[in-house]
Amino acid sequence: MKKQLFTTEDLSRMLKVSKSTIKRWTEDGKLQCFRTPGGHRKFSHASVQEFITRYSYEVSNQLTTFSINTP
């Protein structure tokens, strides 16, 4: 089964906010992520869905368009 992950840029496009806003939300604990060994933020589909539900955030129809599938 493949796990769906999103980058900071993916989320900024989906949520129509800047990458700085996505980074701030992670630092404020509003949006959960994990860091790759290189320090990049990655977001699971579940954490994005939780954020959208909790904060009643409207999302563009591109939620899966920008997904990254990893083994």
Phi, psi and omega in degrees: 000137181267144180260133182267124180234150180237150175265172176300319179294319177305311182292323179297324177289315181296318185266357178058048175226170180284162175297327177298323178294318178300314179299318179296318179298324178290319179294328178278354179082010180280330183230121183276139176214174168230162182253139174284168176304333178276358177092005180280143177278137174231144185235131177280157177301319181298318181291326178292316180297320178298316178300312181300317180291312183299318185257011179048048183273136178275136184240144175291166182287011185262022184304320180265342181301322184262016183287154177241122180262127178232153179292000000 
